[in-house]
Amino acid sequence: MSRSIDYYFSSNSPWTFIGHDAFMEIAQRHALKVNYKPVALARIFPETGGLPLAERPPVRRRYRLVELQRWRDFRGLHFNVKPKHFPFDPTLPDLAIVALVAQEIDPTRFMRLVFEGVWVEELDLASDEVIAELLAEAGHDAPAVLAAARAPTAEAVYALNIQSALAADVFGAPSYVLDGEVFWGQDRLAVLDDALSSGRASYSSNV
């Protein structure tokens, strides 16, 4: 029986973008069922001690820019670490992903276009028109997906994702939760891969 993993992320997280392809390769290689759970970091941070980028000390903001360059090159990506439309409200693209998943449609193509739209093409992902264009490019019925994204059901699932994230001790994005063990950050992917390969028992804070 295949294992499943909860994938907590936000459409405006550069670290989710940087690790997305590497994570999907690991998931495919280990035949994992991925549970896509976009979350609103603005709702997660106040509960877990995190700070929005603008409120972080300058030294941490400077180091973030260095890390973005470092991991961009390590992963073989090409993007602007200071894109024109960042930060932005990720609610609409996140809800579009929720809507796709609810219809049992693989959201990965759309997610990749969203990430590239922000960091490579420097599009305004808070724009309805841009999201519609990316949905269509990914091969989806854009009007139908957007209608579903704005429905109360999608908003309810989005809210539930926040609650399940907090219950799982998730405090940032991306986070990968395997059998109750949280792997926070795309820089933990090698450790996640090792855990899957070894078949070891999950680690816990209850030691």
N, C-alpha and C positions, 0 to 999 in steps of 0.2 A: 504494500500500500504506500502510495507516494506521500511525502510529508508536505506540510504547508508552512508558509512564512508570511507574517504580516509586514507589509511595506508601508511605513508611515513617511509621508513626504509633503512638500508644498511646491506649488508651481513656481514660486519665486525664490526657491532655494538653489543657489549656484552649486552647492555641494551635492544636492540630489542630481542635478544635471551632470556633474563631473563623474559621479559614480554609477549613473543609470545603466549604461551599456555593460559595464563590468558586472554589476549586480545581475542583470538579466542573463548574462552568459553563465554565471554561477547557478542561477535558478534553473536554467535549461539543462545544464550539465548534470545537476543532481535531481532532475525531474521534480522540482518543487512546484507546488501550486501556490501562486502568488496572490495574496489578498491585498488589493490596492486600497490604501486608506489615506487619501489626502486629508490634511489637517490644517486648521488655521493657527499658525504659530503665535499670532497675536493673542489667542486665547490660551495657548499652552504656556507661554513665558511667564505670565503673572502667577501661575500656579506652581511653577517649578524653579523660579529664580533666574530665568533668562531675561535678557534685555534686547529690545529692538536695536538694530544697527546704529541708528542715530544717537542712542543713549549710552552706547558703550564708550569706555575711556579711549582717548586718541591712540594710545599705544596698542590697544587691541584692534582698533580699526586699521592701523598701519600694518600690523602683523597679518591681518586677514587678507590684505592686498598681496602681500608676499606669498602667502599660502595659495591664493588663487592662481597666481602665476606658476608656482611650483607644481601644483597638481594638474593644471591645464597642460603643461608640457609633459609631465609624467604620463598622463593618459593619452597624449597625442591629439589633444583638442586644439581648436583655434577659436578664440572668442575675446571680446572686450571685457576686461575686469571692471570697467566703469561704464556700463551700457546706458544709453540715453534715457530709457524709461524704467529705471530702477532706483529705489524700490517702487513697487506697484501693488495694488490690491489684487491678490490672487484668487479671490472668491469665485469669479465666473469660470476661469479655466479649471479650478478645482471641482466646481459643481458639474462642469461638463464631463469630467472624468468619472465622477460619481454616477452620472446619468448613463454613461457608456457601460460601466461595470454592472449597473442594475439591469441592463439589457443583455448582459452576458457577451458584450463586445470587448475584444482586446483593446485596451486604451494605449498600448505602448507606442504606436505610430503617432498618434495625436500628442502624446506626452513629449516625444522627441521633437516634434515640430514646435511645441510650446517652448521648450528649453532653448532650441536654436533661435526661435523668434525673439526671445528676450536677449540672449547673450551674443548671438552671432549677427542676426539681422537688425537688432535693436528696434523691434516693433513695440507698439504700445499694447501690451496684453490686457490692459484694463478696458480695451475697446471691444464692444460687441462685434463690430465689423471684422476686426482682426481675428477674433475667435471663430467667427463663422467661416472666414476664409481658410483657417487652419483645419477646421473640422472637414470642410469640403476637400481640401488637399489630402487629408488622411483617408478619404473615401467614405466619409459618413454623411448622413442626411443632416446638414447643419441646422435648418429650422427646427426639425424634430428634436434633435439633441438639445438645442438651446431651450426649447419649450420644456423639455423634461428637466433640464438643469434648474429652471426657475420654479419648478413645481415644489409644493411643500414636502413631498416625499424625499427629494434630493437634499433639501435643506435639513430635514430630520436626520438623514444618514450622515451628513456632514457634521452635525452636532454630536451624533453618536460616536463618530470617529474620534472626536476630541475626548469624550468620556472614556472610550476604550484605550486611547493613548495614555491618558492619565492613570488609569487603572493598571496599565502595563508598565508604569514607570518610564514612559517615553517623555523626553524633555526637549528634543530638538529633531531636526530633519537633515538628512534622512535617518531613519531608525529602522532596523530590521529585527523583528522579534521572532525568534525560533524557539518553540517549546518553552515560552516564558522567559527566555534569556534575551536581553536587549543588546544589540550591537549598534551603538550610536556613531554615525558618521561614515562616509564612504571610505575613510582611511582604515576602517575595521573590516573591510571586505575580505582581506586575506585571512583574518582570524575566523570569520564566518565560514569561509571555504574550508579551512582546516577542521573546524568543528563538524561540518557536514561529512568530510572525507573520513575522519577518525571515528565518527559515530559515538563520540563521548557523551556522557550525561550532561545535561544543562547545568551551568553554574548558577548559583543563587546567592543573594545577600544574606540568606538565613544560614550562616555558618557558625 
